Amino acid sequence: MSPSPIKNGHTRGYVIPIGGAEERTGSAIVLKRFVKLCGGKKARIVIIPTASLLPDTGEKYVEIFSKIGVTSAVSITINERVEASREDYLEVLDQASGIFITGGNQLRLSTILGGTDVSQKVRRLNATGVHVAGTSAGAAIMPEHMIAGGSTGTVPSGDGVNLAPGLGLTNSLLIDQHFSQRDRLGRLLTAISYNPFMLGVGIDEDTAIFINPDQNFEVVGSGAVTVIDPMHLSYSSMSRASKKESLSLLDLKLHILSRGCRFDIHERKPFPPGSL
């Protein structure tokens, strides 16, 4: 699934995957940057808490955004697929300047929202300039292909990852979250080995990448972002590996980007802070 096409006169909105456990009080660098992008006090934030089984997740984020200074933050409760076609929810989304997808279980997100009116609306709105952020599971579901689960550790293996369809807000990246904290390098490497066209992006907690309409992103937050570029991969043992077998992946390129670093997705080129 590719991002929705841009219509004449529009500029695509930012796509903002967050690695989870973002600071929600005090500095709250990532959330405040998102709010500023969406219009500051005039921002209209719609929260989608579907990934979470906790009934108060949506309202907690309403309170968080309100404390940051947003005058209009609402949560739409979607626990069943039929609710993702409610006209009142679609109308609320049409008024949004920013959409925020909470954390939880990414398979719950994909099985409830996948292919629904709400998921299509989110993609179309992003193509008209609405900014879309997601934390943890909400970040994982943003690409065309979603990492739904897998093993921990640094070494990729034949059965090290489970993939599922995502929202399709980007078809250039594979995104993993809670990256360093949960030791997920191996499963991201395994996922990349399935199709070495895509860049692998592992995002630490309290860290985000802000992907702009020109397909450059900036790292924001207190952690780091790991980018795996398989463009020049010369050998992979994935096609012949057994389930538990460690993989061979030769000539990968790896970048570690901290706050302020940028990355050009089209050119596959990193830049230090202040240089792009």
Summary of the structure (lengths in Angstrom):
residues: 276
radius of gyration: 17.9
end to end distance: 29.4
largest distance: 55.5
contacts: 995
relative contact order: 0.16
helix: 27%
strand: 29%
